[in-house]
Amino acid sequence: MIVRKRDNGFSLIEMLIVLAVIAALIAVVTPLALNAIRSAKATSVSANFKTLSTSIYNHYYVENYLPDDIDLLVRDLNEDTYGIAHKEAGGVYEYVLFTTENANLSKIHEMLPNVSSTIPENEEEYIFLNNGRDTFENLTAKYIVSFNSEGLVGPSSTFDLNSYGIGDASAFHSIDDGGWKITENGLQPDFDESGWNKKAIFNGDQTSENYVVNATAQIINPGSGGGRGYAIYIRATGEAEHINAYAFQIDPGIDRFIVRIVENGGEVGVASQKSFSSLGIVFDSITEQKIQIQADGNHFIMKFNGTEVLNFTDDTYSEGWVGVRHWGSIRLAFSRFTVN
């Protein structure tokens, strides 16, 4: 009997199985690796923006003249992916720090608020510093530093709940009768029997365009059933009862996060929505709810307790300020509310 010796090596089927396993591993690992790279770049971009903004400010007040070269501010910055442009208006110097790095904008926001990705208008008005990019083309993130002879100039419009005292009504640009008030618990709707739908717009610049809202809602009683929830208005104009705005609703009555387009006080469309259950969120069990909203041009990102819940684009409203709404049996107070 002749015994045939088995050839060394793999069969075609074995090779195909190995290749399939490798392909599956690549499909899983590649997105994770790319996200890790973008997050690392976000950290680097944030650090560079902070360093550059401090250097610009210090250079002006120490050297007594405006820097015209990036090398005067920092060494070894990649001039292919970073740039600085500036202009002067009314004694205020505005410096735009920008990059084309493919970094995660949401991650940059967590480390450095007021970062956006919109290209500045009237590019011809800006002077670009030497040894950096000389165009805003392909910009992915920008950070603006403004100062005058007296020091740094803050954002044109801000709101901070801590700036107001208990019972202070000056926080509101317009408010319906018996609506919202500042209490020892924070910002609360007036819980009475006569009106359960409470709306208000904060005092601020209704021509504002881009900002970040951070709010913490303390849920005193989640209520029950349908027809309950709260909302934060952004890009809001008009008055509380006749508002034009996007309403980011945290709505347990219909089990979802939803952004409604509001015109003259009434809903005319939905910009984006997603159910709590699809995100693994059990609303009634969360007593402290942290909301972050980023409005950047026609791009909007909503986060709930650190989780991104909505991310969409819409061109309905390009400017407007911020407000709040409450309805139904839910009881809550905003212990924190800032807009920058």
Stockholm file with secondary structure:
# STOCKHOLM 1.0

chainA/1-340         MIVRKRDNGFSLIEMLIVLAVIAALIAVVTPLALNAIRSAKATSVSANFKTLSTSIYNHYYVENYLPDDIDLLVRDLNEDTYGIAHKEAGGVYEYVLFTTENANLSKIHEMLPNVSSTIPENEEEYIFLNNGRDTFENLTAKYIVSFNSEGLVGPSSTFDLNSYGIGDASAFHSIDDGGWKITENGLQPDFDESGWNKKAIFNGDQTSENYVVNATAQIINPGSGGGRGYAIYIRATGEAEHINAYAFQIDPGIDRFIVRIVENGGEVGVASQKSFSSLGIVFDSITEQKIQIQADGNHFIMKFNGTEVLNFTDDTYSEGWVGVRHWGSIRLAFSRFTVN
#=GR chainA/1-340 SS CCCCCCCSSCCHHHHHHHHHHHHHHHHHHHHHHHHHHHHHHHHHHHHHHHHHHHHHHHHHHHHSSCCCBGGGTCSSCCTTTEEEEEEEETTEEEEEEEECCCCCHHHHHHHSTTCBCCCCSCGGGCEECBSSCCCCTTCCEEEEEEEETTEECCCSSCEEGGGSCTTCCTTEEEECTTCEEEETTEEEECCCSSCCCEEEEESSCTTCCCEEEEEEEEEEECCCSSSCEEEEEEEEESCGGGCEEEEEEEEGGGTEEEEEEEETTEEEEEEEEEETGGGTCCGGGCSEEEEEEEEETTEEEEEETTEEEEEEECCSCSCCEEEEEEETTCEEEEEEEEEC
#=GC SS_cons         CCCCCCCSSCCHHHHHHHHHHHHHHHHHHHHHHHHHHHHHHHHHHHHHHHHHHHHHHHHHHHHSSCCCBGGGTCSSCCTTTEEEEEEEETTEEEEEEEECCCCCHHHHHHHSTTCBCCCCSCGGGCEECBSSCCCCTTCCEEEEEEEETTEECCCSSCEEGGGSCTTCCTTEEEECTTCEEEETTEEEECCCSSCCCEEEEESSCTTCCCEEEEEEEEEEECCCSSSCEEEEEEEEESCGGGCEEEEEEEEGGGTEEEEEEEETTEEEEEEEEEETGGGTCCGGGCSEEEEEEEEETTEEEEEETTEEEEEEECCSCSCCEEEEEEETTCEEEEEEEEEC
//
